[in-house]
């Protein structure tokens, strides 16, 4: 893949000089913007305050954002698309999680009970907002090589993801490629994790309801022992699938909730299990519902329990396009050197960014948010999740570099 030669920084031939650096005043503003979002988290399809805050800041910069027809989320084009070469889209997700914020040592702790930005969507939003503001200034200076679309998507955490509704509303019209980042607390701030090909897994929600005649715990032989039946479904179904699915598919059924009964001496008439189905392989994901249904049928029937299954299809794997992934690698190297890009593995996490890639090529990078030197084990979807906020500036300059480098590539319209 060729690109135009760019003037190199003195003594650093792997880091071409590019405009689009983040000024200090805007860096500080974006950190404050992120903290405001963090203090006021909103769940999927409820992100009205968040949408209004993004819209107001873009309009202040002279841009013309358009709220999605669902009422939350928005798109905003920087530059004017003339129907020629399709645009590059920068995507952020804007919703929070229904968990309490467990941080007690920060001033920007969530002010909303049982709501928290524990997945970094406030960071993703601030990064795309900041990139849009920098790119708008480059456009005013005549330095933006092609129009760019900013996409602030609602409801990523709501299966099958707000991306499907956004696509249906036309957010990809005029878009030829799409890129995104996702916070990674295992990667130091100032670095990204990247790979071509699959980078996340498919993810579904699985709900199972068991039923049968209950009774006295003194006479379990006269009942359907619902607690035992539920326990066997929880243990035996994943074990059966491990022997019936190709081990290379990475199929994982993990339960997050089991509920049955109210008294210690009463065998209940009902039990419920719910969890997730994750799969690294797309073909195995398509086969999963039939395989899981058969395994549950076999185990429940063995214990005399009737069953109902609600298998909610979620998202396919995010499969990074190799050409776009290489663009992201070059962009990060241009800003911070080749050593700032590390290879990353495919995870079992799900991401509805995958739906965009069913329509246009794109890639997602893992944005490092760990404070360098921090050895504590941290993860997403935890109430104590937080980030090294320098990652916001890194993400902005990473995205602006990707836009500038992509604008210098020769690529036919699609």
TORTORMI-296726 format. One record per residue (C-alpha): residue number from 1; residue in one letter; z, y, x. Coordinates in steps of 0.05 Angstrom, whole numbers, plus 5000, padded with zeros to 4 digits. Each point is the difference from the previous one (the first is absolute). Example, Ala and Ser with C-alpha at 12.3 -4.5 7.8 and 13.67 -1.06 7.14 Angstrom:
<sites>
SITE   pos   code     up   north   east
SITE     1      A   5156    4910   5246
SITE     2      S   4987    5069   5027
</sites>
This chain:
<sites>
SITE   pos   code     up   north   east
SITE     1      X   5000    5000   5000
SITE     2      X   4978    5065   5031
SITE     3      X   5028    5069   4993
SITE     4      X   4983    5067   5028
SITE     5      X   5030    5015   5067
SITE     6      X   5060    5046   4994
SITE     7      X   5031    5044   5053
SITE     8      X   5060    4964   5029
SITE     9      X   5069    5028   5013
SITE    10      X   5011    5014   5074
SITE    11      X   5024    4937   5034
SITE    12      X   4998    4960   4935
SITE    13      X   4930    4974   4989
SITE    14      X   5021    4956   4941
SITE    15      X   5023    5060   4959
SITE    16      X   4942    5046   4979
SITE    17      X   5018    5071   4981
SITE    18      X   4998    5008   4925
SITE    19      X   5019    5057   4955
SITE    20      X   5046    4988   4942
SITE    21      X   5068    5001   5034
SITE    22      X   5059    5013   4954
SITE    23      X   5031    5069   5010
SITE    24      X   5076    5002   5008
SITE    25      X   5011    5041   4936
SITE    26      X   4962    4949   4958
SITE    27      X   5036    4942   5035
SITE    28      X   5066    5030   4977
SITE    29      X   4974    5012   4930
SITE    30      X   4976    4929   4992
SITE    31      X   5068    4972   5022
SITE    32      X   5033    5045   4948
SITE    33      X   4948    4977   4948
SITE    34      X   5015    4928   5015
SITE    35      X   5075    5012   4994
SITE    36      X   4990    5032   4932
SITE    37      X   4961    4940   4976
SITE    38      X   5053    4954   5029
SITE    39      X   5054    5037   4960
SITE    40      X   4960    4995   4935
SITE    41      X   4968    4930   4998
SITE    42      X   4959    4980   4939
SITE    43      X   4979    4931   4978
SITE    44      X   4928    4979   4987
SITE    45      X   4965    5038   4944
SITE    46      X   5058    5049   4999
SITE    47      X   4981    5042   5061
SITE    48      X   4991    5065   4962
SITE    49      X   5044    5043   5046
SITE    50      X   4968    4969   5062
SITE    51      X   4930    5012   4974
SITE    52      X   5016    5072   4983
SITE    53      X   5029    5013   5069
SITE    54      X   4938    4972   5035
SITE    55      X   4953    5038   4954
SITE    56      X   5036    5066   5010
SITE    57      X   4997    4995   5076
SITE    58      X   4926    4982   5000
SITE    59      X   4984    5057   4953
SITE    60      X   5039    5047   5045
SITE    61      X   4952    4980   5056
SITE    62      X   4941    5019   4956
SITE    63      X   4981    4929   4981
SITE    64      X   4984    4973   4931
SITE    65      X   5040    4936   4986
SITE    66      X   4986    4959   4937
SITE    67      X   5056    4962   4967
SITE    68      X   4981    4929   4979
SITE    69      X   4991    4987   4926
SITE    70      X   5064    4958   4999
SITE    71      X   5038    5065   5011
SITE    72      X   5028    4983   5069
SITE    73      X   4964    4996   5067
SITE    74      X   4942    5043   5020
SITE    75      X   4938    5007   5043
SITE    76      X   4977    5060   5040
SITE    77      X   4936    5009   5039
SITE    78      X   5000    5040   5065
SITE    79      X   4930    5027   5010
SITE    80      X   4944    4994   4950
SITE    81      X   4964    4935   4991
SITE    82      X   4925    5010   4988
SITE    83      X   4984    4929   4980
SITE    84      X   4979    4980   5070
SITE    85      X   5040    4957   5046
SITE    86      X   5061    4973   4962
SITE    87      X   5069    5028   5015
SITE    88      X   5057    4970   5038
SITE    89      X   5063    4995   4957
SITE    90      X   5072    5006   5024
SITE    91      X   5047    4963   4953
SITE    92      X   5075    5008   4989
SITE    93      X   5045    4967   4949
SITE    94      X   5052    5045   4967
SITE    95      X   5050    4956   4960
SITE    96      X   5070    4978   5018
SITE    97      X   5041    4937   4989
SITE    98      X   5054    4983   4947
SITE    99      X   5056    4991   5051
SITE   100      X   5059    5044   5019
SITE   101      X   4997    5042   5063
SITE   102      X   5055    4973   5045
SITE   103      X   4995    5054   5054
SITE   104      X   5062    5043   5004
SITE   105      X   4989    5039   5065
SITE   106      X   4938    5042   4981
SITE   107      X   4993    5063   4959
SITE   108      X   4937    4975   4966
SITE   109      X   5030    4938   4968
SITE   110      X   4971    4985   4931
SITE   111      X   5029    5041   4944
SITE   112      X   4975    4951   4947
SITE   113      X   5045    4940   4985
SITE   114      X   4968    4932   5016
SITE   115      X   4937    5032   5026
SITE   116      X   4979    5004   5073
SITE   117      X   4940    5010   5045
SITE   118      X   5016    4936   5037
SITE   119      X   4928    4982   5018
SITE   120      X   4978    5065   5033
SITE   121      X   4953    5025   4946
SITE   122      X   5030    5069   5010
SITE   123      X   4976    4996   5072
SITE   124      X   4930    4976   4980
SITE   125      X   4995    5057   4951
SITE   126      X   5021    5052   5051
SITE   127      X   4951    4972   5052
SITE   128      X   4940    5005   4953
SITE   129      X   5022    5068   4975
SITE   130      X   5007    5025   5071
SITE   131      X   4933    4971   5020
SITE   132      X   4968    5034   4940
SITE   133      X   5029    5068   5019
SITE   134      X   4977    4994   5073
SITE   135      X   4931    4977   4979
SITE   136      X   4995    5058   4951
SITE   137      X   5012    5048   5057
SITE   138      X   4947    4964   5042
SITE   139      X   4952    5007   4941
SITE   140      X   5012    5075   4998
SITE   141      X   4984    5002   5074
SITE   142      X   4936    4960   4990
SITE   143      X   5028    4941   5040
SITE   144      X   5005    4948   4945
SITE   145      X   4941    4952   5012
SITE   146      X   5000    4970   4930
SITE   147      X   5037    5007   4934
SITE   148      X   5064    4960   4992
SITE   149      X   5036    4976   4938
SITE   150      X   5076    5000   4996
SITE   151      X   5026    4947   4952
SITE   152      X   5073    5001   4977
SITE   153      X   5008    4936   4960
SITE   154      X   5055    4985   4951
SITE   155      X   5035    4934   4985
SITE   156      X   4987    4959   5062
SITE   157      X   5064    4961   4988
SITE   158      X   4980    4980   4929
SITE   159      X   4958    4936   4998
SITE   160      X   4940    4996   5001
SITE   161      X   5006    5069   5031
SITE   162      X   4980    5070   4981
SITE   163      X   4938    4994   5043
SITE   164      X   4964    4962   4944
SITE   165      X   5011    5057   4951
SITE   166      X   4980    5052   5053
SITE   167      X   4935    4963   5014
SITE   168      X   4986    4996   4925
SITE   169      X   5009    5076   4996
SITE   170      X   4946    5011   5052
SITE   171      X   5038    5016   5064
SITE   172      X   4949    4963   5043
SITE   173      X   4939    5036   4973
SITE   174      X   4966    5030   5061
SITE   175      X   5046    4961   5048
SITE   176      X   4970    4955   5053
SITE   177      X   5062    4981   5039
SITE   178      X   5075    5004   4990
SITE   179      X   5059    4999   5049
SITE   180      X   5076    4999   4992
SITE   181      X   5065    4990   5038
SITE   182      X   5063    4963   4982
SITE   183      X   5067    5013   5032
SITE   184      X   5024    4944   5046
SITE   185      X   5073    5002   5023
SITE   186      X   4985    4949   5054
SITE   187      X   4952    5047   5037
SITE   188      X   5023    5060   5039
SITE   189      X   4982    5070   4976
SITE   190      X   4940    5023   5039
SITE   191      X   4965    4933   4994
SITE   192      X   4960    4962   4948
SITE   193      X   4990    4926   4987
SITE   194      X   4929    4979   4985
SITE   195      X   4957    4939   4990
SITE   196      X   4931    4984   4973
SITE   197      X   4996    4952   4943
SITE   198      X   5059    4982   4954
SITE   199      X   5062    5042   5013
SITE   200      X   5041    4986   4937
SITE   201      X   5004    4942   4951
SITE   202      X   4984    4990   4927
SITE   203      X   5061    5010   4956
SITE   204      X   5013    4978   4928
SITE   205      X   5061    5000   4955
SITE   206      X   5024    4933   4971
SITE   207      X   5046    4993   4941
SITE   208      X   5023    4932   4972
SITE   209      X   5040    4987   4937
SITE   210      X   5031    4931   4989
SITE   211      X   5029    4976   4935
SITE   212      X   5032    4939   4968
SITE   213      X   5061    4976   4961
SITE   214      X   5064    5020   5034
SITE   215      X   5069    4971   4989
SITE   216      X   5068    4984   5030
SITE   217      X   5006    4992   5075
SITE   218      X   5041    4937   4986
SITE   219      X   4937    4967   4972
SITE   220      X   4940    5023   5041
SITE   221      X   4963    4934   4983
SITE   222      X   4993    5026   4928
SITE   223      X   4968    5066   5021
SITE   224      X   4945    5029   5041
SITE   225      X   5041    5021   5060
SITE   226      X   4969    5069   5005
SITE   227      X   5037    5024   5062
SITE   228      X   4978    4938   5039
SITE   229      X   4929    5007   4973
SITE   230      X   4997    5072   5023
SITE   231      X   5029    4982   5068
SITE   232      X   4948    4945   5009
SITE   233      X   4943    5047   4981
SITE   234      X   5026    5051   5050
SITE   235      X   5003    4949   5056
SITE   236      X   4946    4949   4985
SITE   237      X   4942    5044   4977
SITE   238      X   4994    5036   5068
SITE   239      X   5008    4933   5035
SITE   240      X   4945    4968   4959
SITE   241      X   4953    5058   5012
SITE   242      X   5013    4996   5075
SITE   243      X   4969    4930   4998
SITE   244      X   4944    5014   4951
SITE   245      X   4973    5065   5029
SITE   246      X   4967    5007   5068
SITE   247      X   5056    5021   5047
SITE   248      X   4953    5051   5030
SITE   249      X   4997    5038   4934
SITE   250      X   5070    5027   5010
SITE   251      X   5020    4986   4928
SITE   252      X   5072    5021   4986
SITE   253      X   5038    4996   4934
SITE   254      X   5067    5035   5007
SITE   255      X   5049    5010   4943
SITE   256      X   5037    5066   4991
SITE   257      X   5037    4984   4936
SITE   258      X   5030    4939   4965
SITE   259      X   5040    5009   4937
SITE   260      X   5031    4949   4953
SITE   261      X   5063    4990   4959
SITE   262      X   5063    5039   4985
SITE   263      X   5058    4950   5001
SITE   264      X   5023    4949   5051
SITE   265      X   5006    4943   4949
SITE   266      X   4936    5012   4961
SITE   267      X   4931    4974   5020
SITE   268      X   4954    5057   4979
SITE   269      X   4937    4994   4959
SITE   270      X   4958    5048   5043
SITE   271      X   4988    5018   5073
SITE   272      X   4956    5052   5032
SITE   273      X   4971    5005   5070
SITE   274      X   4958    5056   5029
SITE   275      X   4971    5012   5068
SITE   276      X   4937    5014   5039
SITE   277      X   4940    4960   5022
SITE   278      X   4971    5022   5066
SITE   279      X   4938    4974   5034
SITE   280      X   4963    5018   5064
SITE   281      X   4934    4968   4979
SITE   282      X   4957    5029   4945
SITE   283      X   4971    4934   4977
SITE   284      X   5069    4968   4996
SITE   285      X   5023    5060   4959
SITE   286      X   4946    4985   4949
SITE   287      X   5023    4927   4996
SITE   288      X   5074    5017   4997
SITE   289      X   5011    5007   4924
SITE   290      X   4975    4930   4984
SITE   291      X   5038    4969   5058
SITE   292      X   5065    5035   4982
SITE   293      X   4994    4983   4926
SITE   294      X   4990    4926   5017
SITE   295      X   5061    4999   5046
SITE   296      X   5045    5033   4949
SITE   297      X   4976    4953   4946
SITE   298      X   5015    4940   5043
SITE   299      X   5071    5022   5019
SITE   300      X   5021    5027   4932
SITE   301      X   4973    4939   4963
SITE   302      X   5039    4954   5046
SITE   303      X   5064    5033   4976
SITE   304      X   4980    5003   4927
SITE   305      X   4993    5076   4998
SITE   306      X   4947    5038   4962
SITE   307      X   4971    5058   5038
SITE   308      X   4960    5064   4994
SITE   309      X   4966    5033   5059
SITE   310      X   4981    5073   5008
SITE   311      X   4959    5006   5063
SITE   312      X   4983    5074   5010
SITE   313      X   4942    5008   5047
SITE   314      X   5015    5054   5051
SITE   315      X   4958    5020   5059
SITE   316      X   4953    4964   5048
SITE   317      X   5010    5006   5075
SITE   318      X   4981    5065   5035
SITE   319      X   4942    4981   5045
SITE   320      X   4984    5053   5051
SITE   321      X   4927    5013   5013
SITE   322      X   4988    4990   5075
SITE   323      X   4958    5063   5007
SITE   324      X   5051    5044   4964
SITE   325      X   5057    4967   5038
SITE   326      X   4966    5017   5065
SITE   327      X   4993    5072   4976
SITE   328      X   5075    5003   4989
SITE   329      X   5012    4970   5069
SITE   330      X   4956    5053   5033
SITE   331      X   5033    5055   4959
SITE   332      X   5070    4982   5023
SITE   333      X   4978    4991   5071
SITE   334      X   4967    5068   4999
SITE   335      X   5066    5032   4978
SITE   336      X   5052    4961   5039
SITE   337      X   4965    4953   5048
SITE   338      X   4980    4927   4996
SITE   339      X   5071    4977   5010
SITE   340      X   5020    5030   4933
SITE   341      X   4962    4945   4962
SITE   342      X   5031    4932   4996
SITE   343      X   4974    4936   4969
SITE   344      X   5036    4979   4937
SITE   345      X   5005    4936   4961
SITE   346      X   4981    4986   4928
SITE   347      X   5062    5008   4957
SITE   348      X   5020    4968   4934
SITE   349      X   5010    5069   4969
SITE   350      X   4953    5021   4944
SITE   351      X   4963    5067   4994
SITE   352      X   4955    5023   4944
SITE   353      X   4957    5037   5052
SITE   354      X   4963    4933   4999
SITE   355      X   4967    5018   4933
SITE   356      X   4963    5058   5032
SITE   357      X   4972    4952   5052
SITE   358      X   4968    4960   4945
SITE   359      X   4954    5060   4991
SITE   360      X   4993    5036   5067
SITE   361      X   5016    4981   5072
SITE   362      X   5065    5027   5028
SITE   363      X   5061    4986   5042
SITE   364      X   5075    5009   4999
SITE   365      X   5042    5012   5062
SITE   366      X   5075    4990   5008
SITE   367      X   5032    5067   5017
SITE   368      X   5059    4994   5047
SITE   369      X   5062    5032   4972
SITE   370      X   5055    4970   5044
SITE   371      X   5037    5047   5045
SITE   372      X   4982    4978   5071
SITE   373      X   5058    4963   5031
SITE   374      X   5030    4980   4933
SITE   375      X   5015    4925   5004
SITE   376      X   5028    4991   4930
SITE   377      X   4960    4955   4954
SITE   378      X   4974    5040   4942
SITE   379      X   4954    4984   4943
SITE   380      X   4964    5029   4940
SITE   381      X   5027    4996   4929
SITE   382      X   5072    5009   5022
SITE   383      X   5045    5055   4976
SITE   384      X   5015    5023   5071
SITE   385      X   4926    5008   5019
SITE   386      X   4984    5063   5039
SITE   387      X   4949    5024   5051
SITE   388      X   4992    5039   5063
SITE   389      X   4967    5061   4969
SITE   390      X   4958    5014   5062
SITE   391      X   4956    4945   4971
SITE   392      X   4974    5050   4948
SITE   393      X   4967    5044   5053
SITE   394      X   4973    4938   5035
SITE   395      X   4969    4976   4935
SITE   396      X   4968    5068   4985
SITE   397      X   4967    5005   5068
SITE   398      X   4979    4927   4997
SITE   399      X   4965    5011   4933
SITE   400      X   4966    5065   5022
SITE   401      X   4974    4966   5063
SITE   402      X   4972    4943   4957
SITE   403      X   4964    5051   4957
SITE   404      X   4971    5037   5059
SITE   405      X   4978    4938   5038
SITE   406      X   4970    4969   4938
SITE   407      X   4961    5064   4987
SITE   408      X   4966    4993   5067
SITE   409      X   4978    4929   4986
SITE   410      X   4930    4984   4976
SITE   411      X   5006    4959   4937
SITE   412      X   4950    4992   4942
SITE   413      X   5021    5020   4930
SITE   414      X   5023    4944   4954
</sites>
